[in-house]
Amino acid sequence: MNAELTKIKKDAYNNEEYVLVPPVDIYETENDFVVKAEMPGVNKDGVNITLDNNELEIIGKINGNLPDEKNLKYSEFNLYNYHRKFNVADTIDRNALKAGLDNGILTLTLPKKEEVKPKKIEVKVEN
């Protein structure tokens, strides 16, 4: 994982939170855009995905604790939440979005609207 640690404004009181910007892969198929985001430690209940206007926002909340600190002698382990935003085109079918989470990998499927999908044109031979 090669995530970037960044600071975001969390609320109306200007409180800030450190979050990881999860690395992503984005694929385009004939029918969909697929976004894969690496978010280890996040379970299904910790994922919040919104699409508002053309802004896709992914938030992943860690639902775990640090190891028992009573016997801890040295630590480099930190738990951070995840946050990432993207601008998406108007060509996305907003009523058919799908998301799945498997082993820390969030997969978002953003189907294209029918009118922007490639159309095969049949060539007819005229006599």
N, C-alpha and C positions, 0 to 999 in steps of 0.2 A: 504494500500500500504506500502510496506517495501523496498523502493528503497535506494540504496547506493549512496551517493554523492562522485564524484571523479573528478579529474582534468585530462584533456587530452590536448595534443599539438594540436593546431587547424590548424596552417598553417606553411609555410616554414620559417616564421620569428620567430618561437618558441613562438608565442602568445599562451596563455593557456586559456581554458574555463572550468568552472565548469559544469558538466553534471550529470544527474541522471542515474544510471545503473538500467533500469527497471526490476522488478521481472518478471520471465517467468515460464510457465509450458510447458513441452515438452512431447508430447504423440507420441507413435508409434502404428500405425494400420497395418493391413496386407498390405495396399497399399501406405501409406503415413507416413511421420513424420509431426506433427503439432506443431507449436510453437505459444503460446499465450503470448503476452507481454502487461503489464499494462502501458499505457502512457496517463493518463488523461490530457486534455488541448490541445492535438494534433489533428489537423484535417487532412483530406486526403492529402491536398496540403503540409502539413508539414512533411510527411513521405518519407524517402528515404531508399530504400532497395537495396543492391548490393550483388551479389554472384560472387566473383573473385577467381579463382582457387577453393580452398576448404574453403574459408573464407566468411561467411555470416555476413554482417554488417547491423545493423538497426540503423537509425538516425531518431529521432523525434524532430521537431522544434515547439516550442510553438508559436502560433499566437494570442497572447493576451497581455494585459497590466495589470500592477498592479492597484489596486483600486485607485481612486482619492486621491492623497497624501495631498491635501489642508486641508482636515478635519481629516486626520489620526492622531490618538493619540497613538496608539500602533500597532505594526505589527510583525507577525511571518510568514507571507506569502511571499514566493519567487517563482519566475518562473524560472525553469531550463529546458534546452533541455535534450533529452535522447540520450544515445549511448550504444550499446551493440554489441559485436562480438562473433561469434561462429565458430568453425571448423566443417565442415560437411564432410561426407564420399563421395566417388566417386559414390556411389549407387543412388544419387539423379538425377532425370530427370530434367535437367536444363531448358528444353524447356517447362515445364508444371507447373512452379511455380505459386501460386496464393496468393493474399493478400487481406484482408478485414479489415476494421476498424469500430467498433461499440461501442459507448459509452466509448471510451477511451481504448478499448481492441483491439490490433492489432493481427489478426490471420493469420499466414503464413502456407500455405500447401505446403510441399515439397514432391512431389510424388516420389516413388521409381521407378527405372528403371525396365522394364518388366523382365529382366533376373535375378533380385534378389528377385522378389516377390515369395512367397511360391507357390508351384505347388501341386495340389492334384493328387495323383496317384491312379488310379482305379485298384482295385484288381479283377482279373478275375478268375473264377472257371473253372479249366480244368477237363474234364471227363476222 
